[in-house]
Structure formats: C-alpha cells, structure tokens
Amino acid sequence: MGMLTQNEVYDEITRAQRDGRKLAVATIITTSGSTPQRTGAKLLVFDDGRMLGTVGGGCVEADVWAEAKTALDEARPRVCRFTLRDAPDAPPDEEGMICGGEMEVLIEVWK
C-alpha cells in the first residue's frame, strides 16, 4: 500500500467512528539520515490489527504497528523514535534495517 491522501485518512477515521471502532493514525513527524518514507507519511492501524498506508515497510513498519496496537490498547497517544539500523554486532544474515536513519512517529488514537 502506498501513501494515503489526507482525504483517505479522514474518510477512514470517519468510517471507524461511525462503526464504533478504534483507529490509530501513525504519522512520521521527523526524519534524519536515510529513511524509507518522508515526514507526513501515515500508517493507519485498526483495532482488529488491519493496517492501511505505509511508514516504510519491513521491520520499522512492524515496530510502528506494534506501538500503535499498544496505543490502541491504552487509548493514549504517544511519540516513538525508531532507529533504522541494526546493532553493530548483528550477524549479516540477521540484518533487517539498512537505511541507517532515524525517525519519530506520532501515534494518535481515534475512537
């Protein structure tokens, strides 16, 4: 899934509220170095685990999804920082994050 337009984000929030479902909106608010997406990219995470949009894919997207699920469970927003590089001692066959940059993500909960 690619980048979401603002209208798509608002439509999904409206639909979730109408259906009585919770939704987390994860938005990249800062980046430094190399990152797979730019500031403003959004990932929507629904209370059933479904997601829409992208903040970069791969390992970082899985980490953002997990933080969004926690935010939904706690019904509280959060700001999270993600480092997009593996630990220096990670074996080459276990590397997953190769961009090398960092990003902060705001996770808002809509209910």
Phi and psi restraints in degrees (range 20) as a CNS / XPLOR table:
assign (resid 1 and name C) (resid 2 and name N)
       (resid 2 and name CA) (resid 2 and name C) 1.0 -93.4 20.0 2
assign (resid 2 and name N) (resid 2 and name CA)
       (resid 2 and name C) (resid 3 and name N) 1.0 -163.4 20.0 2
assign (resid 2 and name C) (resid 3 and name N)
       (resid 3 and name CA) (resid 3 and name C) 1.0 -64.8 20.0 2
assign (resid 3 and name N) (resid 3 and name CA)
       (resid 3 and name C) (resid 4 and name N) 1.0 141.6 20.0 2
assign (resid 3 and name C) (resid 4 and name N)
       (resid 4 and name CA) (resid 4 and name C) 1.0 -92.6 20.0 2
assign (resid 4 and name N) (resid 4 and name CA)
       (resid 4 and name C) (resid 5 and name N) 1.0 143.3 20.0 2
assign (resid 4 and name C) (resid 5 and name N)
       (resid 5 and name CA) (resid 5 and name C) 1.0 -79.9 20.0 2
assign (resid 5 and name N) (resid 5 and name CA)
       (resid 5 and name C) (resid 6 and name N) 1.0 161.2 20.0 2
assign (resid 5 and name C) (resid 6 and name N)
       (resid 6 and name CA) (resid 6 and name C) 1.0 -58.3 20.0 2
assign (resid 6 and name N) (resid 6 and name CA)
       (resid 6 and name C) (resid 7 and name N) 1.0 -41.4 20.0 2
assign (resid 6 and name C) (resid 7 and name N)
       (resid 7 and name CA) (resid 7 and name C) 1.0 -61.1 20.0 2
assign (resid 7 and name N) (resid 7 and name CA)
       (resid 7 and name C) (resid 8 and name N) 1.0 -40.8 20.0 2
assign (resid 7 and name C) (resid 8 and name N)
       (resid 8 and name CA) (resid 8 and name C) 1.0 -63.1 20.0 2
assign (resid 8 and name N) (resid 8 and name CA)
       (resid 8 and name C) (resid 9 and name N) 1.0 -41.4 20.0 2
assign (resid 8 and name C) (resid 9 and name N)
       (resid 9 and name CA) (resid 9 and name C) 1.0 -61.7 20.0 2
assign (resid 9 and name N) (resid 9 and name CA)
       (resid 9 and name C) (resid 10 and name N) 1.0 -49.5 20.0 2
assign (resid 9 and name C) (resid 10 and name N)
       (resid 10 and name CA) (resid 10 and name C) 1.0 -64.3 20.0 2
assign (resid 10 and name N) (resid 10 and name CA)
       (resid 10 and name C) (resid 11 and name N) 1.0 -37.6 20.0 2
assign (resid 10 and name C) (resid 11 and name N)
       (resid 11 and name CA) (resid 11 and name C) 1.0 -61.7 20.0 2
assign (resid 11 and name N) (resid 11 and name CA)
       (resid 11 and name C) (resid 12 and name N) 1.0 -41.9 20.0 2
assign (resid 11 and name C) (resid 12 and name N)
       (resid 12 and name CA) (resid 12 and name C) 1.0 -67.9 20.0 2
assign (resid 12 and name N) (resid 12 and name CA)
       (resid 12 and name C) (resid 13 and name N) 1.0 -39.8 20.0 2
assign (resid 12 and name C) (resid 13 and name N)
       (resid 13 and name CA) (resid 13 and name C) 1.0 -62.3 20.0 2
assign (resid 13 and name N) (resid 13 and name CA)
       (resid 13 and name C) (resid 14 and name N) 1.0 -46.8 20.0 2
assign (resid 13 and name C) (resid 14 and name N)
       (resid 14 and name CA) (resid 14 and name C) 1.0 -60.5 20.0 2
assign (resid 14 and name N) (resid 14 and name CA)
       (resid 14 and name C) (resid 15 and name N) 1.0 -44.5 20.0 2
assign (resid 14 and name C) (resid 15 and name N)
       (resid 15 and name CA) (resid 15 and name C) 1.0 -62.9 20.0 2
assign (resid 15 and name N) (resid 15 and name CA)
       (resid 15 and name C) (resid 16 and name N) 1.0 -44.5 20.0 2
assign (resid 15 and name C) (resid 16 and name N)
       (resid 16 and name CA) (resid 16 and name C) 1.0 -62.8 20.0 2
assign (resid 16 and name N) (resid 16 and name CA)
       (resid 16 and name C) (resid 17 and name N) 1.0 -44.2 20.0 2
assign (resid 16 and name C) (resid 17 and name N)
       (resid 17 and name CA) (resid 17 and name C) 1.0 -63.7 20.0 2
assign (resid 17 and name N) (resid 17 and name CA)
       (resid 17 and name C) (resid 18 and name N) 1.0 -41.9 20.0 2
assign (resid 17 and name C) (resid 18 and name N)
       (resid 18 and name CA) (resid 18 and name C) 1.0 -61.0 20.0 2
assign (resid 18 and name N) (resid 18 and name CA)
       (resid 18 and name C) (resid 19 and name N) 1.0 -37.2 20.0 2
assign (resid 18 and name C) (resid 19 and name N)
       (resid 19 and name CA) (resid 19 and name C) 1.0 -87.4 20.0 2
assign (resid 19 and name N) (resid 19 and name CA)
       (resid 19 and name C) (resid 20 and name N) 1.0 0.4 20.0 2
assign (resid 19 and name C) (resid 20 and name N)
       (resid 20 and name CA) (resid 20 and name C) 1.0 71.4 20.0 2
assign (resid 20 and name N) (resid 20 and name CA)
       (resid 20 and name C) (resid 21 and name N) 1.0 29.5 20.0 2
assign (resid 20 and name C) (resid 21 and name N)
       (resid 21 and name CA) (resid 21 and name C) 1.0 -109.3 20.0 2
assign (resid 21 and name N) (resid 21 and name CA)
       (resid 21 and name C) (resid 22 and name N) 1.0 151.2 20.0 2
assign (resid 21 and name C) (resid 22 and name N)
       (resid 22 and name CA) (resid 22 and name C) 1.0 -89.2 20.0 2
assign (resid 22 and name N) (resid 22 and name CA)
       (resid 22 and name C) (resid 23 and name N) 1.0 152.2 20.0 2
assign (resid 22 and name C) (resid 23 and name N)
       (resid 23 and name CA) (resid 23 and name C) 1.0 -146.0 20.0 2
assign (resid 23 and name N) (resid 23 and name CA)
       (resid 23 and name C) (resid 24 and name N) 1.0 136.3 20.0 2
assign (resid 23 and name C) (resid 24 and name N)
       (resid 24 and name CA) (resid 24 and name C) 1.0 -107.0 20.0 2
assign (resid 24 and name N) (resid 24 and name CA)
       (resid 24 and name C) (resid 25 and name N) 1.0 136.0 20.0 2
assign (resid 24 and name C) (resid 25 and name N)
       (resid 25 and name CA) (resid 25 and name C) 1.0 -112.7 20.0 2
assign (resid 25 and name N) (resid 25 and name CA)
       (resid 25 and name C) (resid 26 and name N) 1.0 112.8 20.0 2
assign (resid 25 and name C) (resid 26 and name N)
       (resid 26 and name CA) (resid 26 and name C) 1.0 -100.5 20.0 2
assign (resid 26 and name N) (resid 26 and name CA)
       (resid 26 and name C) (resid 27 and name N) 1.0 122.7 20.0 2
assign (resid 26 and name C) (resid 27 and name N)
       (resid 27 and name CA) (resid 27 and name C) 1.0 -125.2 20.0 2
assign (resid 27 and name N) (resid 27 and name CA)
       (resid 27 and name C) (resid 28 and name N) 1.0 128.8 20.0 2
assign (resid 27 and name C) (resid 28 and name N)
       (resid 28 and name CA) (resid 28 and name C) 1.0 -69.1 20.0 2
assign (resid 28 and name N) (resid 28 and name CA)
       (resid 28 and name C) (resid 29 and name N) 1.0 122.4 20.0 2
assign (resid 28 and name C) (resid 29 and name N)
       (resid 29 and name CA) (resid 29 and name C) 1.0 -107.2 20.0 2
assign (resid 29 and name N) (resid 29 and name CA)
       (resid 29 and name C) (resid 30 and name N) 1.0 -24.3 20.0 2
assign (resid 29 and name C) (resid 30 and name N)
       (resid 30 and name CA) (resid 30 and name C) 1.0 -146.9 20.0 2
assign (resid 30 and name N) (resid 30 and name CA)
       (resid 30 and name C) (resid 31 and name N) 1.0 150.8 20.0 2
assign (resid 30 and name C) (resid 31 and name N)
       (resid 31 and name CA) (resid 31 and name C) 1.0 -138.4 20.0 2
assign (resid 31 and name N) (resid 31 and name CA)
       (resid 31 and name C) (resid 32 and name N) 1.0 153.7 20.0 2
assign (resid 31 and name C) (resid 32 and name N)
       (resid 32 and name CA) (resid 32 and name C) 1.0 -145.7 20.0 2
assign (resid 32 and name N) (resid 32 and name CA)
       (resid 32 and name C) (resid 33 and name N) 1.0 145.1 20.0 2
assign (resid 32 and name C) (resid 33 and name N)
       (resid 33 and name CA) (resid 33 and name C) 1.0 70.8 20.0 2
assign (resid 33 and name N) (resid 33 and name CA)
       (resid 33 and name C) (resid 34 and name N) 1.0 -158.5 20.0 2
assign (resid 33 and name C) (resid 34 and name N)
       (resid 34 and name CA) (resid 34 and name C) 1.0 -85.1 20.0 2
assign (resid 34 and name N) (resid 34 and name CA)
       (resid 34 and name C) (resid 35 and name N) 1.0 124.3 20.0 2
assign (resid 34 and name C) (resid 35 and name N)
       (resid 35 and name CA) (resid 35 and name C) 1.0 -135.5 20.0 2
assign (resid 35 and name N) (resid 35 and name CA)
       (resid 35 and name C) (resid 36 and name N) 1.0 152.3 20.0 2
assign (resid 35 and name C) (resid 36 and name N)
       (resid 36 and name CA) (resid 36 and name C) 1.0 -74.0 20.0 2
assign (resid 36 and name N) (resid 36 and name CA)
       (resid 36 and name C) (resid 37 and name N) 1.0 -18.4 20.0 2
assign (resid 36 and name C) (resid 37 and name N)
       (resid 37 and name CA) (resid 37 and name C) 1.0 -134.9 20.0 2
assign (resid 37 and name N) (resid 37 and name CA)
       (resid 37 and name C) (resid 38 and name N) 1.0 163.2 20.0 2
assign (resid 37 and name C) (resid 38 and name N)
       (resid 38 and name CA) (resid 38 and name C) 1.0 -100.1 20.0 2
assign (resid 38 and name N) (resid 38 and name CA)
       (resid 38 and name C) (resid 39 and name N) 1.0 170.8 20.0 2
assign (resid 38 and name C) (resid 39 and name N)
       (resid 39 and name CA) (resid 39 and name C) 1.0 -54.4 20.0 2
assign (resid 39 and name N) (resid 39 and name CA)
       (resid 39 and name C) (resid 40 and name N) 1.0 136.7 20.0 2
assign (resid 39 and name C) (resid 40 and name N)
       (resid 40 and name CA) (resid 40 and name C) 1.0 100.4 20.0 2
assign (resid 40 and name N) (resid 40 and name CA)
       (resid 40 and name C) (resid 41 and name N) 1.0 -17.7 20.0 2
assign (resid 40 and name C) (resid 41 and name N)
       (resid 41 and name CA) (resid 41 and name C) 1.0 -62.0 20.0 2
assign (resid 41 and name N) (resid 41 and name CA)
       (resid 41 and name C) (resid 42 and name N) 1.0 143.6 20.0 2
assign (resid 41 and name C) (resid 42 and name N)
       (resid 42 and name CA) (resid 42 and name C) 1.0 -128.4 20.0 2
assign (resid 42 and name N) (resid 42 and name CA)
       (resid 42 and name C) (resid 43 and name N) 1.0 145.3 20.0 2
assign (resid 42 and name C) (resid 43 and name N)
       (resid 43 and name CA) (resid 43 and name C) 1.0 -126.1 20.0 2
assign (resid 43 and name N) (resid 43 and name CA)
       (resid 43 and name C) (resid 44 and name N) 1.0 124.1 20.0 2
assign (resid 43 and name C) (resid 44 and name N)
       (resid 44 and name CA) (resid 44 and name C) 1.0 -96.5 20.0 2
assign (resid 44 and name N) (resid 44 and name CA)
       (resid 44 and name C) (resid 45 and name N) 1.0 132.2 20.0 2
assign (resid 44 and name C) (resid 45 and name N)
       (resid 45 and name CA) (resid 45 and name C) 1.0 -122.8 20.0 2
assign (resid 45 and name N) (resid 45 and name CA)
       (resid 45 and name C) (resid 46 and name N) 1.0 121.3 20.0 2
assign (resid 45 and name C) (resid 46 and name N)
       (resid 46 and name CA) (resid 46 and name C) 1.0 -91.0 20.0 2
assign (resid 46 and name N) (resid 46 and name CA)
       (resid 46 and name C) (resid 47 and name N) 1.0 159.2 20.0 2
assign (resid 46 and name C) (resid 47 and name N)
       (resid 47 and name CA) (resid 47 and name C) 1.0 -63.8 20.0 2
assign (resid 47 and name N) (resid 47 and name CA)
       (resid 47 and name C) (resid 48 and name N) 1.0 -15.7 20.0 2
assign (resid 47 and name C) (resid 48 and name N)
       (resid 48 and name CA) (resid 48 and name C) 1.0 -91.6 20.0 2
assign (resid 48 and name N) (resid 48 and name CA)
       (resid 48 and name C) (resid 49 and name N) 1.0 4.5 20.0 2
assign (resid 48 and name C) (resid 49 and name N)
       (resid 49 and name CA) (resid 49 and name C) 1.0 95.1 20.0 2
assign (resid 49 and name N) (resid 49 and name CA)
       (resid 49 and name C) (resid 50 and name N) 1.0 -13.1 20.0 2
assign (resid 49 and name C) (resid 50 and name N)
       (resid 50 and name CA) (resid 50 and name C) 1.0 -65.9 20.0 2
assign (resid 50 and name N) (resid 50 and name CA)
       (resid 50 and name C) (resid 51 and name N) 1.0 150.4 20.0 2
assign (resid 50 and name C) (resid 51 and name N)
       (resid 51 and name CA) (resid 51 and name C) 1.0 -136.1 20.0 2
assign (resid 51 and name N) (resid 51 and name CA)
       (resid 51 and name C) (resid 52 and name N) 1.0 158.8 20.0 2
assign (resid 51 and name C) (resid 52 and name N)
       (resid 52 and name CA) (resid 52 and name C) 1.0 -145.3 20.0 2
assign (resid 52 and name N) (resid 52 and name CA)
       (resid 52 and name C) (resid 53 and name N) 1.0 137.1 20.0 2
assign (resid 52 and name C) (resid 53 and name N)
       (resid 53 and name CA) (resid 53 and name C) 1.0 94.6 20.0 2
assign (resid 53 and name N) (resid 53 and name CA)
       (resid 53 and name C) (resid 54 and name N) 1.0 -167.0 20.0 2
assign (resid 53 and name C) (resid 54 and name N)
       (resid 54 and name CA) (resid 54 and name C) 1.0 -159.0 20.0 2
assign (resid 54 and name N) (resid 54 and name CA)
       (resid 54 and name C) (resid 55 and name N) 1.0 146.7 20.0 2
assign (resid 54 and name C) (resid 55 and name N)
       (resid 55 and name CA) (resid 55 and name C) 1.0 -118.7 20.0 2
assign (resid 55 and name N) (resid 55 and name CA)
       (resid 55 and name C) (resid 56 and name N) 1.0 12.7 20.0 2
assign (resid 55 and name C) (resid 56 and name N)
       (resid 56 and name CA) (resid 56 and name C) 1.0 140.9 20.0 2
assign (resid 56 and name N) (resid 56 and name CA)
       (resid 56 and name C) (resid 57 and name N) 1.0 -14.9 20.0 2
assign (resid 56 and name C) (resid 57 and name N)
       (resid 57 and name CA) (resid 57 and name C) 1.0 78.7 20.0 2
assign (resid 57 and name N) (resid 57 and name CA)
       (resid 57 and name C) (resid 58 and name N) 1.0 178.4 20.0 2
assign (resid 57 and name C) (resid 58 and name N)
       (resid 58 and name CA) (resid 58 and name C) 1.0 59.5 20.0 2
assign (resid 58 and name N) (resid 58 and name CA)
       (resid 58 and name C) (resid 59 and name N) 1.0 -145.3 20.0 2
assign (resid 58 and name C) (resid 59 and name N)
       (resid 59 and name CA) (resid 59 and name C) 1.0 -61.2 20.0 2
assign (resid 59 and name N) (resid 59 and name CA)
       (resid 59 and name C) (resid 60 and name N) 1.0 -42.6 20.0 2
assign (resid 59 and name C) (resid 60 and name N)
       (resid 60 and name CA) (resid 60 and name C) 1.0 -66.5 20.0 2
assign (resid 60 and name N) (resid 60 and name CA)
       (resid 60 and name C) (resid 61 and name N) 1.0 -36.4 20.0 2
assign (resid 60 and name C) (resid 61 and name N)
       (resid 61 and name CA) (resid 61 and name C) 1.0 -66.3 20.0 2
assign (resid 61 and name N) (resid 61 and name CA)
       (resid 61 and name C) (resid 62 and name N) 1.0 -37.8 20.0 2
assign (resid 61 and name C) (resid 62 and name N)
       (resid 62 and name CA) (resid 62 and name C) 1.0 -63.7 20.0 2
assign (resid 62 and name N) (resid 62 and name CA)
       (resid 62 and name C) (resid 63 and name N) 1.0 -39.5 20.0 2
assign (resid 62 and name C) (resid 63 and name N)
       (resid 63 and name CA) (resid 63 and name C) 1.0 -67.1 20.0 2
assign (resid 63 and name N) (resid 63 and name CA)
       (resid 63 and name C) (resid 64 and name N) 1.0 -41.9 20.0 2
assign (resid 63 and name C) (resid 64 and name N)
       (resid 64 and name CA) (resid 64 and name C) 1.0 -64.3 20.0 2
assign (resid 64 and name N) (resid 64 and name CA)
       (resid 64 and name C) (resid 65 and name N) 1.0 -42.5 20.0 2
assign (resid 64 and name C) (resid 65 and name N)
       (resid 65 and name CA) (resid 65 and name C) 1.0 -57.6 20.0 2
assign (resid 65 and name N) (resid 65 and name CA)
       (resid 65 and name C) (resid 66 and name N) 1.0 -45.6 20.0 2
assign (resid 65 and name C) (resid 66 and name N)
       (resid 66 and name CA) (resid 66 and name C) 1.0 -63.3 20.0 2
assign (resid 66 and name N) (resid 66 and name CA)
       (resid 66 and name C) (resid 67 and name N) 1.0 -41.8 20.0 2
assign (resid 66 and name C) (resid 67 and name N)
       (resid 67 and name CA) (resid 67 and name C) 1.0 -65.8 20.0 2
assign (resid 67 and name N) (resid 67 and name CA)
       (resid 67 and name C) (resid 68 and name N) 1.0 -37.8 20.0 2
assign (resid 67 and name C) (resid 68 and name N)
       (resid 68 and name CA) (resid 68 and name C) 1.0 -66.0 20.0 2
assign (resid 68 and name N) (resid 68 and name CA)
       (resid 68 and name C) (resid 69 and name N) 1.0 -40.3 20.0 2
assign (resid 68 and name C) (resid 69 and name N)
       (resid 69 and name CA) (resid 69 and name C) 1.0 -63.0 20.0 2
assign (resid 69 and name N) (resid 69 and name CA)
       (resid 69 and name C) (resid 70 and name N) 1.0 -40.1 20.0 2
assign (resid 69 and name C) (resid 70 and name N)
       (resid 70 and name CA) (resid 70 and name C) 1.0 -64.5 20.0 2
assign (resid 70 and name N) (resid 70 and name CA)
       (resid 70 and name C) (resid 71 and name N) 1.0 -43.4 20.0 2
assign (resid 70 and name C) (resid 71 and name N)
       (resid 71 and name CA) (resid 71 and name C) 1.0 -59.9 20.0 2
assign (resid 71 and name N) (resid 71 and name CA)
       (resid 71 and name C) (resid 72 and name N) 1.0 -40.7 20.0 2
assign (resid 71 and name C) (resid 72 and name N)
       (resid 72 and name CA) (resid 72 and name C) 1.0 -63.9 20.0 2
assign (resid 72 and name N) (resid 72 and name CA)
       (resid 72 and name C) (resid 73 and name N) 1.0 -44.7 20.0 2
assign (resid 72 and name C) (resid 73 and name N)
       (resid 73 and name CA) (resid 73 and name C) 1.0 -61.8 20.0 2
assign (resid 73 and name N) (resid 73 and name CA)
       (resid 73 and name C) (resid 74 and name N) 1.0 -38.4 20.0 2
assign (resid 73 and name C) (resid 74 and name N)
       (resid 74 and name CA) (resid 74 and name C) 1.0 -88.8 20.0 2
assign (resid 74 and name N) (resid 74 and name CA)
       (resid 74 and name C) (resid 75 and name N) 1.0 -11.3 20.0 2
assign (resid 74 and name C) (resid 75 and name N)
       (resid 75 and name CA) (resid 75 and name C) 1.0 54.6 20.0 2
assign (resid 75 and name N) (resid 75 and name CA)
       (resid 75 and name C) (resid 76 and name N) 1.0 42.1 20.0 2
assign (resid 75 and name C) (resid 76 and name N)
       (resid 76 and name CA) (resid 76 and name C) 1.0 -137.9 20.0 2
assign (resid 76 and name N) (resid 76 and name CA)
       (resid 76 and name C) (resid 77 and name N) 1.0 137.6 20.0 2
assign (resid 76 and name C) (resid 77 and name N)
       (resid 77 and name CA) (resid 77 and name C) 1.0 -71.2 20.0 2
assign (resid 77 and name N) (resid 77 and name CA)
       (resid 77 and name C) (resid 78 and name N) 1.0 164.9 20.0 2
assign (resid 77 and name C) (resid 78 and name N)
       (resid 78 and name CA) (resid 78 and name C) 1.0 -158.1 20.0 2
assign (resid 78 and name N) (resid 78 and name CA)
       (resid 78 and name C) (resid 79 and name N) 1.0 158.2 20.0 2
assign (resid 78 and name C) (resid 79 and name N)
       (resid 79 and name CA) (resid 79 and name C) 1.0 -116.5 20.0 2
assign (resid 79 and name N) (resid 79 and name CA)
       (resid 79 and name C) (resid 80 and name N) 1.0 128.6 20.0 2
assign (resid 79 and name C) (resid 80 and name N)
       (resid 80 and name CA) (resid 80 and name C) 1.0 -124.1 20.0 2
assign (resid 80 and name N) (resid 80 and name CA)
       (resid 80 and name C) (resid 81 and name N) 1.0 145.3 20.0 2
assign (resid 80 and name C) (resid 81 and name N)
       (resid 81 and name CA) (resid 81 and name C) 1.0 -109.7 20.0 2
assign (resid 81 and name N) (resid 81 and name CA)
       (resid 81 and name C) (resid 82 and name N) 1.0 134.8 20.0 2
assign (resid 81 and name C) (resid 82 and name N)
       (resid 82 and name CA) (resid 82 and name C) 1.0 -124.7 20.0 2
assign (resid 82 and name N) (resid 82 and name CA)
       (resid 82 and name C) (resid 83 and name N) 1.0 131.5 20.0 2
assign (resid 82 and name C) (resid 83 and name N)
       (resid 83 and name CA) (resid 83 and name C) 1.0 -101.4 20.0 2
assign (resid 83 and name N) (resid 83 and name CA)
       (resid 83 and name C) (resid 84 and name N) 1.0 125.9 20.0 2
assign (resid 83 and name C) (resid 84 and name N)
       (resid 84 and name CA) (resid 84 and name C) 1.0 -99.2 20.0 2
assign (resid 84 and name N) (resid 84 and name CA)
       (resid 84 and name C) (resid 85 and name N) 1.0 51.3 20.0 2
assign (resid 84 and name C) (resid 85 and name N)
       (resid 85 and name CA) (resid 85 and name C) 1.0 -150.4 20.0 2
assign (resid 85 and name N) (resid 85 and name CA)
       (resid 85 and name C) (resid 86 and name N) 1.0 149.4 20.0 2
assign (resid 85 and name C) (resid 86 and name N)
       (resid 86 and name CA) (resid 86 and name C) 1.0 -77.4 20.0 2
assign (resid 86 and name N) (resid 86 and name CA)
       (resid 86 and name C) (resid 87 and name N) 1.0 163.6 20.0 2
assign (resid 86 and name C) (resid 87 and name N)
       (resid 87 and name CA) (resid 87 and name C) 1.0 -61.6 20.0 2
assign (resid 87 and name N) (resid 87 and name CA)
       (resid 87 and name C) (resid 88 and name N) 1.0 145.5 20.0 2
assign (resid 87 and name C) (resid 88 and name N)
       (resid 88 and name CA) (resid 88 and name C) 1.0 -58.0 20.0 2
assign (resid 88 and name N) (resid 88 and name CA)
       (resid 88 and name C) (resid 89 and name N) 1.0 -24.9 20.0 2
assign (resid 88 and name C) (resid 89 and name N)
       (resid 89 and name CA) (resid 89 and name C) 1.0 -96.0 20.0 2
assign (resid 89 and name N) (resid 89 and name CA)
       (resid 89 and name C) (resid 90 and name N) 1.0 9.5 20.0 2
assign (resid 89 and name C) (resid 90 and name N)
       (resid 90 and name CA) (resid 90 and name C) 1.0 -71.6 20.0 2
assign (resid 90 and name N) (resid 90 and name CA)
       (resid 90 and name C) (resid 91 and name N) 1.0 130.7 20.0 2
assign (resid 90 and name C) (resid 91 and name N)
       (resid 91 and name CA) (resid 91 and name C) 1.0 -63.2 20.0 2
assign (resid 91 and name N) (resid 91 and name CA)
       (resid 91 and name C) (resid 92 and name N) 1.0 148.0 20.0 2
assign (resid 91 and name C) (resid 92 and name N)
       (resid 92 and name CA) (resid 92 and name C) 1.0 -56.0 20.0 2
assign (resid 92 and name N) (resid 92 and name CA)
       (resid 92 and name C) (resid 93 and name N) 1.0 -33.6 20.0 2
assign (resid 92 and name C) (resid 93 and name N)
       (resid 93 and name CA) (resid 93 and name C) 1.0 -77.1 20.0 2
assign (resid 93 and name N) (resid 93 and name CA)
       (resid 93 and name C) (resid 94 and name N) 1.0 -6.5 20.0 2
assign (resid 93 and name C) (resid 94 and name N)
       (resid 94 and name CA) (resid 94 and name C) 1.0 -111.3 20.0 2
assign (resid 94 and name N) (resid 94 and name CA)
       (resid 94 and name C) (resid 95 and name N) 1.0 4.7 20.0 2
assign (resid 94 and name C) (resid 95 and name N)
       (resid 95 and name CA) (resid 95 and name C) 1.0 -68.7 20.0 2
assign (resid 95 and name N) (resid 95 and name CA)
       (resid 95 and name C) (resid 96 and name N) 1.0 142.1 20.0 2
assign (resid 95 and name C) (resid 96 and name N)
       (resid 96 and name CA) (resid 96 and name C) 1.0 -134.7 20.0 2
assign (resid 96 and name N) (resid 96 and name CA)
       (resid 96 and name C) (resid 97 and name N) 1.0 -28.7 20.0 2
assign (resid 96 and name C) (resid 97 and name N)
       (resid 97 and name CA) (resid 97 and name C) 1.0 -113.7 20.0 2
assign (resid 97 and name N) (resid 97 and name CA)
       (resid 97 and name C) (resid 98 and name N) 1.0 111.7 20.0 2
assign (resid 97 and name C) (resid 98 and name N)
       (resid 98 and name CA) (resid 98 and name C) 1.0 -117.3 20.0 2
assign (resid 98 and name N) (resid 98 and name CA)
       (resid 98 and name C) (resid 99 and name N) 1.0 -5.5 20.0 2
assign (resid 98 and name C) (resid 99 and name N)
       (resid 99 and name CA) (resid 99 and name C) 1.0 -62.6 20.0 2
assign (resid 99 and name N) (resid 99 and name CA)
       (resid 99 and name C) (resid 100 and name N) 1.0 -43.4 20.0 2
assign (resid 99 and name C) (resid 100 and name N)
       (resid 100 and name CA) (resid 100 and name C) 1.0 94.5 20.0 2
assign (resid 100 and name N) (resid 100 and name CA)
       (resid 100 and name C) (resid 101 and name N) 1.0 -10.1 20.0 2
assign (resid 100 and name C) (resid 101 and name N)
       (resid 101 and name CA) (resid 101 and name C) 1.0 -92.2 20.0 2
assign (resid 101 and name N) (resid 101 and name CA)
       (resid 101 and name C) (resid 102 and name N) 1.0 -167.4 20.0 2
assign (resid 101 and name C) (resid 102 and name N)
       (resid 102 and name CA) (resid 102 and name C) 1.0 -137.6 20.0 2
assign (resid 102 and name N) (resid 102 and name CA)
       (resid 102 and name C) (resid 103 and name N) 1.0 153.9 20.0 2
assign (resid 102 and name C) (resid 103 and name N)
       (resid 103 and name CA) (resid 103 and name C) 1.0 -148.9 20.0 2
assign (resid 103 and name N) (resid 103 and name CA)
       (resid 103 and name C) (resid 104 and name N) 1.0 150.0 20.0 2
assign (resid 103 and name C) (resid 104 and name N)
       (resid 104 and name CA) (resid 104 and name C) 1.0 -108.3 20.0 2
assign (resid 104 and name N) (resid 104 and name CA)
       (resid 104 and name C) (resid 105 and name N) 1.0 140.4 20.0 2
assign (resid 104 and name C) (resid 105 and name N)
       (resid 105 and name CA) (resid 105 and name C) 1.0 -127.9 20.0 2
assign (resid 105 and name N) (resid 105 and name CA)
       (resid 105 and name C) (resid 106 and name N) 1.0 128.0 20.0 2
assign (resid 105 and name C) (resid 106 and name N)
       (resid 106 and name CA) (resid 106 and name C) 1.0 -90.2 20.0 2
assign (resid 106 and name N) (resid 106 and name CA)
       (resid 106 and name C) (resid 107 and name N) 1.0 127.7 20.0 2
assign (resid 106 and name C) (resid 107 and name N)
       (resid 107 and name CA) (resid 107 and name C) 1.0 -115.0 20.0 2
assign (resid 107 and name N) (resid 107 and name CA)
       (resid 107 and name C) (resid 108 and name N) 1.0 115.2 20.0 2
assign (resid 107 and name C) (resid 108 and name N)
       (resid 108 and name CA) (resid 108 and name C) 1.0 -104.9 20.0 2
assign (resid 108 and name N) (resid 108 and name CA)
       (resid 108 and name C) (resid 109 and name N) 1.0 144.2 20.0 2
assign (resid 108 and name C) (resid 109 and name N)
       (resid 109 and name CA) (resid 109 and name C) 1.0 -109.3 20.0 2
assign (resid 109 and name N) (resid 109 and name CA)
       (resid 109 and name C) (resid 110 and name N) 1.0 127.7 20.0 2
assign (resid 109 and name C) (resid 110 and name N)
       (resid 110 and name CA) (resid 110 and name C) 1.0 -113.6 20.0 2
assign (resid 110 and name N) (resid 110 and name CA)
       (resid 110 and name C) (resid 111 and name N) 1.0 130.6 20.0 2
